[in-house]
Amino acid sequence: MSLIHRAGVLGFAASCLFLSTAASAKLGGSVSSVTADRGRMAVSMNSVAMGRYMRHDLKRPNGGSVREFTNAAGTVFAVTWSGPGKPDLRTLLGPYFSTFQANSVATARQMHSLRRPPQVAQRDLQIQAGGHMGWFHGVAYIPSLAPAGFSIDDLAAQP
């Protein structure tokens, strides 16, 4: 491991420790943009090094979970969620929320009365959400920000 890479990893790990009380990073944002709004979100957080990226596990008071994945540069490249009740998607998706919302409205208009989970399938933005009353899940992913060799299938394989 090169000295520059090692210094970056150590600095990144230190920033994760500093932000351990944080609530949520925004998709595409930096780990330093994590807001310290723990009281509002009431979450606990644990960060785990996963090779070329970090996984931040947030436990919600209702038993749900949110996972945020940051690359070596500290940029959030993916977010997953599951559990009872939806997390604050406006916060989790950050600037991508409007794309998600607009796509959901367009899909609803096209499908009329048919129910279809909201999805965004763009070249550099993938969002899939689903669930039913009492249990929701989803994944949002920006391929260009992910580490080399990472695929959306790696998110589904997370323990």
Residue frames as a rotation matrix with the C-alpha (Angstrom) as fourth column:
MET 1
0.589 0.808 0.000 0.00
0.808 -0.589 0.000 0.00
0.000 0.000 -1.000 0.00
SER 2
-0.166 -0.675 0.719 1.51
0.606 -0.645 -0.466 3.34
0.778 0.358 0.516 -1.00
LEU 3
-0.772 -0.216 -0.598 2.12
0.622 -0.452 -0.640 6.04
-0.132 -0.866 0.483 1.57
ILE 4
-0.871 0.492 0.011 -0.37
-0.465 -0.830 0.309 8.36
0.161 0.264 0.951 -0.14
HIS 5
-0.150 0.847 -0.510 -3.04
-0.176 0.485 0.857 5.67
0.973 0.218 0.076 -0.20
ARG 6
-0.289 -0.024 -0.957 -2.32
0.818 0.514 -0.260 4.70
0.498 -0.858 -0.128 3.43
ALA 7
-0.958 -0.083 -0.274 -2.55
0.219 -0.830 -0.513 8.35
-0.185 -0.552 0.813 4.52
GLY 8
-0.626 0.778 -0.055 -5.85
-0.595 -0.431 0.678 8.71
0.504 0.458 0.733 2.65
VAL 9
-0.038 0.595 -0.803 -7.28
0.248 0.784 0.569 5.59
0.968 -0.177 -0.178 4.29
LEU 10
-0.526 -0.222 -0.821 -6.17
0.836 0.042 -0.547 6.70
0.156 -0.974 0.163 7.76
GLY 11
-0.981 0.179 -0.073 -7.57
-0.168 -0.976 -0.139 10.18
-0.096 -0.124 0.988 7.22
PHE 12
-0.377 0.882 -0.282 -10.80
-0.461 0.085 0.883 8.70
0.803 0.463 0.375 5.92
ALA 13
-0.119 0.286 -0.951 -11.05
0.638 0.756 0.147 6.34
0.761 -0.589 -0.273 8.91
ALA 14
-0.819 -0.226 -0.527 -10.44
0.560 -0.511 -0.652 9.26
-0.122 -0.829 0.545 11.28
SER 15
-0.826 0.563 0.027 -13.16
-0.527 -0.788 0.319 11.29
0.201 0.249 0.947 9.62
CYS 16
-0.144 0.787 -0.599 -15.54
-0.038 0.601 0.799 8.34
0.989 0.138 -0.056 10.01
LEU 17
-0.378 -0.045 -0.925 -14.80
0.871 0.323 -0.371 8.22
0.315 -0.945 -0.083 13.74
PHE 18
-0.976 -0.007 -0.220 -15.40
0.081 -0.939 -0.333 11.95
-0.204 -0.343 0.917 14.01
LEU 19
-0.583 0.785 -0.211 -18.71
-0.738 -0.403 0.541 11.58
0.340 0.471 0.814 12.16
SER 20
-0.887 0.183 -0.424 -19.89
0.233 0.970 -0.068 8.54
0.399 -0.159 -0.903 14.09
THR 21
-0.585 0.725 -0.364 -22.75
0.422 -0.112 -0.900 10.51
-0.693 -0.680 -0.240 15.61
ALA 22
-0.831 0.210 -0.515 -23.93
-0.495 -0.702 0.512 11.81
-0.254 0.681 0.687 12.25
ALA 23
0.020 0.959 0.283 -27.34
-0.407 0.267 -0.874 11.17
-0.913 -0.098 0.396 10.81
SER 24
0.506 0.285 0.814 -27.00
0.556 0.613 -0.561 10.75
-0.659 0.736 0.152 7.09
ALA 25
-0.614 -0.682 -0.397 -24.84
0.002 -0.505 0.863 11.64
-0.789 0.529 0.312 4.11
LYS 26
0.450 0.760 -0.468 -26.36
-0.492 -0.226 -0.841 12.61
-0.745 0.609 0.273 0.79
LEU 27
0.486 -0.204 0.850 -25.94
0.654 0.730 -0.198 10.47
-0.580 0.652 0.489 -2.31
GLY 28
0.488 -0.400 0.776 -23.15
0.694 -0.362 -0.622 12.03
0.530 0.842 0.101 -4.33
GLY 29
0.806 -0.178 0.564 -22.07
-0.396 -0.871 0.292 14.20
0.440 -0.459 -0.772 -1.39
SER 30
-0.240 -0.950 -0.198 -18.92
-0.286 0.264 -0.921 13.94
0.928 -0.165 -0.335 0.65
VAL 31
0.046 0.196 -0.979 -18.70
0.764 0.624 0.161 12.16
0.643 -0.756 -0.122 3.95
SER 32
-0.853 -0.386 -0.352 -17.85
0.522 -0.650 -0.552 15.55
-0.016 -0.654 0.756 5.46
SER 33
-0.692 0.665 0.282 -21.32
-0.424 -0.689 0.587 16.76
0.585 0.287 0.759 4.41
VAL 34
-0.285 0.582 -0.762 -22.91
0.646 0.703 0.296 14.39
0.708 -0.408 -0.576 6.89
THR 35
-0.046 0.350 0.936 -25.12
-0.424 -0.855 0.299 16.46
0.905 -0.383 0.188 9.11
ALA 36
-0.913 -0.313 -0.262 -25.00
0.120 0.408 -0.905 16.09
0.390 -0.858 -0.335 12.88
ASP 37
-0.317 0.891 0.324 -28.78
-0.844 -0.422 0.332 15.98
0.433 -0.168 0.886 13.21
ARG 38
-0.873 -0.135 -0.469 -28.77
0.012 0.955 -0.297 12.90
0.488 -0.265 -0.831 15.41
GLY 39
-0.801 0.597 0.045 -31.68
-0.140 -0.113 -0.984 14.10
-0.582 -0.794 0.174 17.52
ARG 40
-0.080 0.813 -0.577 -34.03
-0.926 -0.276 -0.259 14.36
-0.370 0.513 0.774 14.53
MET 41
0.045 0.030 -0.999 -33.04
-0.714 0.700 -0.012 11.06
0.699 0.713 0.053 12.95
ALA 42
0.371 0.039 0.928 -32.23
-0.871 0.362 0.333 9.33
-0.323 -0.931 0.168 16.26
VAL 43
0.855 -0.130 -0.502 -29.84
-0.205 0.804 -0.558 6.84
0.476 0.580 0.661 14.65
SER 44
0.487 -0.817 0.308 -26.80
-0.256 0.204 0.945 4.87
-0.835 -0.539 -0.110 15.71
MET 45
0.831 -0.245 -0.500 -23.98
-0.521 -0.025 -0.853 4.42
0.197 0.969 -0.148 13.23
ASN 46
0.404 -0.753 0.520 -21.18
-0.007 0.565 0.825 1.93
-0.915 -0.337 0.223 12.69
SER 47
0.625 -0.264 -0.735 -18.59
-0.778 -0.295 -0.555 2.22
-0.070 0.918 -0.390 9.91
VAL 48
0.510 -0.412 0.755 -16.81
0.118 0.903 0.414 -0.78
-0.852 -0.122 0.509 8.39
ALA 49
-0.179 -0.649 -0.739 -13.90
-0.831 -0.303 0.467 -0.78
-0.527 0.698 -0.485 5.93
MET 50
0.629 0.483 0.609 -14.78
-0.043 0.804 -0.593 -2.99
-0.776 0.346 0.526 2.95
GLY 51
0.090 -0.674 0.733 -11.57
0.914 0.348 0.207 -2.88
-0.395 0.652 0.647 0.92
ARG 52
-0.709 -0.406 0.576 -11.81
0.663 -0.662 0.349 -0.04
0.240 0.630 0.739 -1.59
TYR 53
-0.234 0.683 0.692 -14.80
-0.148 -0.729 0.669 1.56
0.961 0.054 0.271 0.13
MET 54
-0.992 0.025 0.124 -16.44
-0.123 0.038 -0.992 2.15
-0.030 -0.999 -0.034 3.52
ARG 55
-0.247 0.957 -0.154 -19.88
0.387 0.243 0.889 0.96
0.888 0.161 -0.431 4.55
HIS 56
-0.915 0.061 0.398 -21.73
-0.359 -0.573 -0.737 3.06
0.183 -0.817 0.547 7.11
ASP 57
-0.460 0.765 -0.451 -24.54
0.586 0.643 0.493 1.15
0.667 -0.038 -0.744 8.85
LEU 58
-0.804 0.310 0.507 -27.21
-0.522 -0.776 -0.353 3.34
0.284 -0.549 0.786 10.41
LYS 59
-0.669 0.619 -0.411 -29.83
0.683 0.731 -0.011 1.76
0.293 -0.288 -0.912 12.67
ARG 60
-0.490 0.605 0.627 -33.10
-0.339 -0.795 0.503 3.58
0.803 0.033 0.595 12.94
PRO 61
-0.731 0.206 0.651 -35.19
-0.659 0.034 -0.751 3.50
-0.177 -0.978 0.111 16.14
ASN 62
0.321 0.947 -0.020 -37.97
-0.903 0.300 -0.308 1.60
-0.286 0.118 0.951 14.35
GLY 63
0.306 -0.280 0.910 -35.60
-0.020 0.954 0.300 -1.30
-0.952 -0.110 0.286 13.57
GLY 64
0.976 0.052 0.212 -34.94
0.211 0.028 -0.977 -0.21
-0.056 0.998 0.017 10.00
SER 65
0.143 -0.983 -0.114 -31.51
0.520 -0.024 0.854 0.23
-0.842 -0.181 0.508 8.53
VAL 66
0.979 -0.062 -0.192 -29.77
-0.192 -0.583 -0.789 2.56
-0.063 0.810 -0.583 6.12
ARG 67
0.298 -0.930 0.214 -26.41
0.660 0.363 0.657 1.75
-0.689 -0.054 0.723 4.60
GLU 68
0.924 -0.127 -0.361 -24.27
-0.313 -0.793 -0.522 4.38
-0.220 0.595 -0.773 2.94
PHE 69
0.535 -0.748 0.394 -21.23
0.768 0.624 0.143 3.48
-0.353 0.226 0.908 0.88
THR 70
0.840 -0.318 -0.439 -18.34
-0.362 -0.932 -0.017 5.92
-0.404 0.173 -0.898 0.42
ASN 71
0.796 -0.605 0.023 -15.40
0.357 0.438 -0.825 5.58
0.489 0.665 0.565 -1.94
ALA 72
0.078 -0.879 -0.470 -11.75
0.995 0.100 -0.023 6.27
0.067 -0.466 0.882 -1.00
ALA 73
-0.662 -0.276 0.697 -12.28
0.356 -0.934 -0.032 9.97
0.659 0.226 0.717 -1.75
GLY 74
-0.872 0.355 -0.336 -15.08
0.286 -0.188 -0.940 10.04
-0.396 -0.916 0.063 0.84
THR 75
-0.656 0.669 -0.350 -17.92
-0.751 -0.534 0.388 10.45
0.072 0.517 0.853 -1.68
VAL 76
-0.269 0.673 0.689 -21.21
-0.269 0.635 -0.724 8.63
-0.925 -0.380 0.011 -1.10
PHE 77
-0.799 -0.080 -0.597 -21.70
-0.602 0.100 0.792 6.46
-0.004 0.992 -0.128 -4.19
ALA 78
-0.428 0.706 -0.565 -24.55
0.073 0.649 0.757 4.24
0.901 0.283 -0.329 -2.96
VAL 79
-0.673 0.353 0.650 -27.30
-0.735 -0.222 -0.640 4.13
-0.081 -0.909 0.409 -0.34
THR 80
-0.540 0.590 -0.600 -29.56
0.148 0.769 0.622 1.23
0.828 0.247 -0.503 0.63
TRP 81
-0.643 0.388 0.661 -32.48
-0.766 -0.355 -0.536 1.13
0.027 -0.850 0.526 3.05
SER 82
-0.371 0.611 -0.699 -34.87
0.084 0.772 0.630 -1.44
0.925 0.175 -0.338 4.48
GLY 83
-0.917 0.090 -0.389 -37.30
0.399 0.172 -0.901 -1.74
-0.014 -0.981 -0.194 7.34
PRO 84
0.058 0.991 -0.117 -40.61
0.993 -0.069 -0.097 -0.49
-0.104 -0.111 -0.988 8.60
GLY 85
0.752 0.278 -0.598 -41.33
0.259 -0.959 -0.120 3.01
-0.607 -0.065 -0.792 7.39
LYS 86
0.584 -0.546 0.600 -39.39
0.656 -0.118 -0.746 4.87
0.478 0.829 0.289 4.74
PRO 87
-0.173 -0.682 -0.711 -36.34
0.848 -0.470 0.244 6.88
-0.500 -0.561 0.660 5.73
ASP 88
0.499 0.270 -0.823 -36.14
-0.040 -0.942 -0.334 10.54
-0.866 0.200 -0.459 4.71
LEU 89
0.325 -0.347 0.880 -35.42
0.873 0.469 -0.137 9.95
-0.365 0.812 0.455 1.01
ARG 90
0.926 -0.021 0.377 -35.09
0.150 -0.896 -0.418 13.69
0.347 0.444 -0.826 0.37
THR 91
0.633 -0.733 0.248 -32.09
-0.670 -0.358 0.650 13.67
-0.387 -0.578 -0.719 2.73
LEU 92
0.267 -0.544 0.795 -30.64
0.126 0.838 0.531 10.32
-0.955 -0.042 0.292 1.56
LEU 93
0.377 -0.054 0.925 -30.89
0.895 0.278 -0.349 11.05
-0.238 0.959 0.153 -2.14
GLY 94
-0.311 -0.544 -0.779 -29.84
0.390 -0.821 0.418 14.68
-0.867 -0.173 0.468 -1.83
PRO 95
-0.450 0.095 -0.888 -29.77
-0.617 -0.752 0.232 16.38
-0.645 0.652 0.397 -5.25
TYR 96
-0.959 0.066 -0.277 -31.02
-0.169 0.648 0.742 13.16
0.229 0.758 -0.610 -6.90
PHE 97
-0.643 0.766 0.001 -34.34
0.353 0.298 -0.887 13.25
-0.679 -0.570 -0.462 -5.01
SER 98
-0.073 0.647 -0.759 -35.96
-0.578 -0.647 -0.497 15.53
-0.813 0.402 0.421 -7.60
THR 99
-0.561 -0.172 -0.810 -35.01
-0.795 0.385 0.469 13.10
0.231 0.907 -0.353 -10.40
PHE 100
-0.972 0.207 -0.107 -36.45
0.231 0.918 -0.321 10.21
0.032 -0.337 -0.941 -8.37
GLN 101
-0.422 0.856 -0.299 -39.63
0.148 -0.261 -0.954 12.15
-0.894 -0.447 -0.016 -7.62
ALA 102
-0.148 0.338 -0.929 -40.12
-0.854 -0.517 -0.052 13.32
-0.498 0.786 0.365 -11.22
ASN 103
-0.769 -0.193 -0.610 -39.56
-0.519 0.745 0.419 9.81
0.374 0.638 -0.673 -12.54
SER 104
-0.876 0.483 0.003 -42.06
0.353 0.645 -0.678 8.40
-0.329 -0.593 -0.735 -10.03
VAL 105
-0.147 0.839 -0.524 -44.73
-0.259 -0.544 -0.798 10.87
-0.955 0.018 0.297 -11.16
ALA 106
-0.272 -0.010 -0.962 -44.04
-0.958 -0.097 0.272 10.15
-0.096 0.995 0.016 -14.86
THR 107
-0.955 -0.103 -0.279 -44.23
-0.135 0.986 0.101 6.39
0.264 0.134 -0.955 -14.25
ALA 108
-0.633 0.774 -0.028 -47.51
0.290 0.203 -0.935 6.76
-0.718 -0.600 -0.353 -12.37
ARG 109
-0.041 0.621 -0.782 -49.01
-0.660 -0.605 -0.446 8.74
-0.750 0.498 0.435 -15.27
GLN 110
-0.484 -0.220 -0.847 -47.89
-0.840 0.389 0.379 6.15
0.246 0.894 -0.374 -17.82
MET 111
-0.954 0.032 -0.298 -49.10
0.089 0.980 -0.179 3.19
0.286 -0.197 -0.938 -15.78
HIS 112
-0.187 0.922 0.339 -52.41
-0.464 -0.387 0.796 4.84
0.866 -0.009 0.501 -14.77
SER 113
0.596 0.561 0.575 -53.93
-0.752 0.140 0.644 2.48
0.280 -0.816 0.505 -12.22
LEU 114
0.676 -0.405 -0.616 -51.18
0.324 0.914 -0.245 -0.14
0.662 -0.034 0.749 -12.25
ARG 115
0.892 -0.415 0.179 -48.83
-0.352 -0.390 0.851 -0.11
-0.284 -0.822 -0.494 -9.28
ARG 116
0.624 -0.780 -0.049 -45.16
0.484 0.435 -0.759 -0.15
0.614 0.450 0.649 -10.06
PRO 117
0.509 -0.481 -0.713 -42.32
0.715 -0.225 0.662 0.57
-0.479 -0.847 0.229 -7.64
PRO 118
0.922 -0.201 -0.330 -40.50
-0.299 -0.912 -0.282 3.85
-0.245 0.359 -0.901 -8.30
GLN 119
0.370 -0.840 0.396 -37.32
0.738 0.525 0.424 3.42
-0.564 0.136 0.814 -10.31
VAL 120
0.713 -0.318 -0.625 -34.72
-0.576 -0.774 -0.263 5.52
-0.400 0.548 -0.735 -12.09
ALA 121
0.461 -0.569 0.681 -32.60
0.571 0.778 0.263 3.76
-0.680 0.268 0.683 -14.70
GLN 122
0.937 -0.257 -0.235 -30.23
-0.348 -0.732 -0.587 6.32
-0.021 0.632 -0.775 -16.14
ARG 123
0.540 -0.791 -0.288 -26.67
0.099 0.400 -0.911 5.77
0.836 0.463 0.294 -17.28
ASP 124
-0.545 -0.839 0.015 -25.16
0.135 -0.105 -0.985 7.28
0.828 -0.534 0.171 -14.15
LEU 125
-0.644 0.382 0.663 -28.04
-0.765 -0.292 -0.574 7.01
-0.026 -0.877 0.480 -11.68
GLN 126
-0.458 0.499 -0.735 -29.82
0.070 0.845 0.530 3.84
0.886 0.192 -0.422 -10.61
ILE 127
-0.743 0.311 0.593 -32.60
-0.662 -0.211 -0.719 3.98
-0.099 -0.927 0.363 -8.00
GLN 128
-0.390 0.658 -0.644 -34.92
0.020 0.705 0.709 1.13
0.920 0.264 -0.289 -7.15
ALA 129
-0.794 0.223 0.566 -37.49
-0.606 -0.217 -0.765 1.33
-0.047 -0.950 0.307 -4.37
GLY 130
-0.292 0.736 -0.611 -40.20
-0.170 0.588 0.791 -1.04
0.941 0.335 -0.047 -3.31
GLY 131
-0.999 -0.033 -0.015 -42.02
0.005 0.280 -0.960 -2.61
0.036 -0.960 -0.279 -0.44
HIS 132
-0.133 0.989 -0.070 -45.45
0.418 0.120 0.901 -2.69
0.899 0.090 -0.429 1.07
MET 133
0.441 0.364 0.820 -47.18
-0.512 -0.649 0.563 -1.15
0.737 -0.668 -0.100 4.05
GLY 134
0.937 -0.084 0.338 -44.96
-0.291 0.347 0.892 -1.91
-0.192 -0.934 0.301 7.00
TRP 135
0.266 -0.904 0.335 -41.75
0.392 0.419 0.819 -2.79
-0.881 -0.087 0.466 5.11
PHE 136
0.972 0.010 -0.234 -39.85
-0.189 -0.551 -0.813 -0.73
-0.137 0.834 -0.534 2.58
HIS 137
0.234 -0.937 0.259 -36.54
0.501 0.345 0.794 -1.23
-0.833 -0.056 0.550 0.81
GLY 138
0.996 0.086 0.032 -34.47
0.070 -0.476 -0.877 0.43
-0.060 0.875 -0.480 -1.84
VAL 139
0.093 -0.994 0.050 -31.10
0.759 0.103 0.643 1.14
-0.644 -0.021 0.765 -3.36
ALA 140
0.987 0.048 -0.154 -29.62
-0.056 -0.792 -0.608 4.23
-0.152 0.608 -0.779 -5.01
TYR 141
0.302 -0.895 0.329 -26.33
0.594 0.446 0.669 4.00
-0.745 -0.007 0.667 -6.85
ILE 142
0.810 -0.180 -0.558 -24.07
-0.485 -0.740 -0.466 6.28
-0.329 0.648 -0.687 -8.91
PRO 143
0.863 -0.433 0.260 -21.83
0.489 0.845 -0.216 3.99
-0.126 0.313 0.941 -11.03
SER 144
0.506 -0.714 0.485 -19.28
0.230 -0.430 -0.873 6.70
0.831 0.553 -0.053 -11.94
LEU 145
0.316 -0.368 0.874 -18.49
-0.820 -0.569 0.057 7.35
0.477 -0.735 -0.482 -8.26
ALA 146
0.951 0.102 0.292 -18.11
-0.245 0.825 0.509 3.67
-0.189 -0.556 0.810 -7.31
PRO 147
0.026 -0.989 0.148 -14.65
-0.623 0.100 0.776 2.11
-0.781 -0.112 -0.614 -6.93
ALA 148
-0.258 -0.224 -0.940 -13.28
-0.933 0.310 0.182 0.17
0.250 0.924 -0.289 -9.91
GLY 149
-0.826 -0.080 -0.558 -14.81
-0.115 0.993 0.027 -3.28
0.551 0.087 -0.830 -10.19
PHE 150
-0.806 0.588 0.069 -17.82
-0.051 0.046 -0.998 -2.48
-0.590 -0.807 -0.007 -7.98
SER 151
-0.771 0.637 0.003 -21.29
0.054 0.060 0.997 -3.40
0.635 0.768 -0.080 -9.24
ILE 152
-0.216 0.792 0.572 -24.81
-0.878 -0.414 0.242 -2.86
0.428 -0.449 0.784 -7.96
ASP 153
0.490 0.350 -0.799 -24.95
-0.096 0.932 0.349 -6.63
0.866 -0.094 0.490 -7.32
ASP 154
-0.540 -0.759 -0.364 -22.35
0.374 0.170 -0.911 -6.07
0.754 -0.629 0.192 -4.58
LEU 155
-0.653 0.368 0.662 -24.93
-0.676 -0.677 -0.291 -4.03
0.341 -0.638 0.690 -2.66
ALA 156
0.450 0.874 -0.186 -27.41
-0.719 0.478 0.505 -6.91
0.530 -0.093 0.843 -2.63
ALA 157
0.332 -0.407 -0.851 -24.69
0.279 0.904 -0.323 -9.25
0.901 -0.131 0.414 -1.35
GLN 158
-0.431 -0.522 0.736 -23.99
-0.504 -0.538 -0.676 -7.12
0.748 -0.662 -0.031 1.76
PRO 159
-0.540 0.201 -0.817 -24.41
0.611 0.761 -0.217 -8.99
0.578 -0.617 -0.534 5.07
